[in-house]
Amino acid sequence: MSDEQSLEHILTLDGYRFSYGGASGYWCKFNFKKVKIDEHRPHGLKYEMTLHDANGTRVIGYDNAHNPNLDKGGRHYAPKRQIYDHKHRGNTIEAYAFEGPGKLIEDFYADVNSIVAIVD
């Protein structure tokens, strides 16, 4: 699937929320918007994908909705250029290398499945 086809596909997931069927109570939600290409979002996509536990606490999230301020406190990686793509895992924020919409979904689900598989 081309990047353009992948982009059109993930845009259909905007606002989608689903629950995992296991006893853990995990659930995911997706927000995708096509935006004007700029230096922060060179792929023309604003996104947020999150996995939450049964209490609603975010366990992992991928987004580019804000400047992640990755160099705060010297504890995070500081990118050479100001980018918005990053992921959250607990209290840790790290840069995410956006390679395309299809790879974005693959990477998110790889993280989600590693977490949910441990619990369920």
VOGU-3710 file (C-alpha; in Angstrom, 3 decimals, decimal comma):
1> msdeqslehi> 0,000/0,000/0,000  1,396/3,432/-0,888  1,877/6,160/1,716  -1,030/8,088/0,187  -3,310/5,039/0,421  -2,139/4,393/3,991  -2,811/8,019/4,870  -6,333/7,864/3,451  -6,941/4,611/5,337  -5,826/5,890/8,751
11> ltldgyrfsy> -7,864/9,063/8,305  -10,955/6,808/8,360  -9,948/5,778/11,906  -10,313/9,326/13,266  -12,368/9,239/16,454  -12,348/5,434/16,571  -12,150/3,780/19,976  -12,106/0,082/20,764  -11,687/-2,204/23,759  -9,548/-5,295/23,971
21> ggasgywckf> -11,604/-8,366/24,798  -9,351/-9,676/27,569  -9,781/-9,328/31,288  -7,303/-6,428/31,433  -9,805/-3,774/30,326  -7,339/-2,072/27,963  -8,742/0,208/25,273  -7,322/2,328/22,413  -8,396/5,539/20,785  -7,299/7,226/17,569
31> nfkkvkideh> -7,324/10,815/16,344  -6,069/11,613/12,848  -6,346/14,859/10,892  -4,857/15,842/7,574  -3,038/19,184/8,035  -1,001/21,601/6,012  2,575/20,388/5,584  5,004/22,423/7,659  8,368/22,031/9,400  6,787/20,264/12,396
41> rphglkyemt> 4,523/17,926/10,440  6,259/17,367/7,091  4,008/14,367/6,403  0,789/16,455/6,567  -0,750/14,443/9,384  -1,667/15,366/12,952  -2,185/12,234/14,999  -2,709/10,804/18,452  -2,974/7,090/19,197  -3,246/5,955/22,789
51> lhdangtrvi> -3,594/2,769/24,816  -5,350/3,124/28,189  -5,782/0,742/31,092  -9,124/-0,137/32,698  -8,879/3,004/34,878  -8,446/5,263/31,841  -4,755/5,948/32,496  -2,691/6,336/29,335  -0,169/3,505/29,152  1,373/4,385/25,805
61> gydnahnpnl> 0,741/7,097/23,266  2,087/8,191/19,917  1,412/11,751/18,815  2,600/14,920/17,195  0,007/17,233/18,702  2,510/19,331/20,653  6,188/20,100/21,051  7,456/17,263/23,265  10,298/19,335/24,781  12,520/16,269/24,693
71> dkggrhyapk> 15,594/17,920/26,179  13,918/18,810/29,502  16,085/17,968/32,485  18,749/16,264/30,402  16,870/13,008/30,746  15,418/12,789/27,246  16,899/12,708/23,785  17,130/16,173/22,214  16,507/16,125/18,445  18,650/18,253/16,157
81> rqiydhkhrg> 15,586/19,806/14,527  12,329/20,722/16,171  9,912/17,890/15,412  6,641/16,963/17,006  6,620/13,183/16,381  7,146/11,336/19,657  5,808/8,626/21,913  4,922/8,462/25,588  5,400/5,377/27,724  4,639/6,015/31,364
91> ntieayafeg> 6,519/9,198/32,283  9,064/8,764/29,484  8,878/10,717/26,232  11,059/9,810/23,282  11,373/11,015/19,715  9,591/8,906/17,108  11,036/8,598/13,600  7,959/8,921/11,373  8,525/6,782/8,253  4,989/6,765/6,906
101> pgkliedfya> 1,382/6,204/7,982  1,528/2,429/7,569  4,692/2,118/9,652  3,174/4,423/12,298  0,264/2,012/12,806  2,605/-1,015/12,782  4,866/0,503/15,423  1,956/1,523/17,641  0,380/-1,949/17,490  3,746/-3,623/18,163
111> dvnsivaivd> 3,980/-1,622/21,408  0,322/-2,201/22,287  0,513/-5,929/21,640  3,654/-6,286/23,757  1,865/-4,635/26,694  -1,491/-6,355/26,345  0,126/-9,782/25,773  1,950/-9,502/29,097  -1,274/-8,846/30,995  -3,871/-11,012/29,211
//
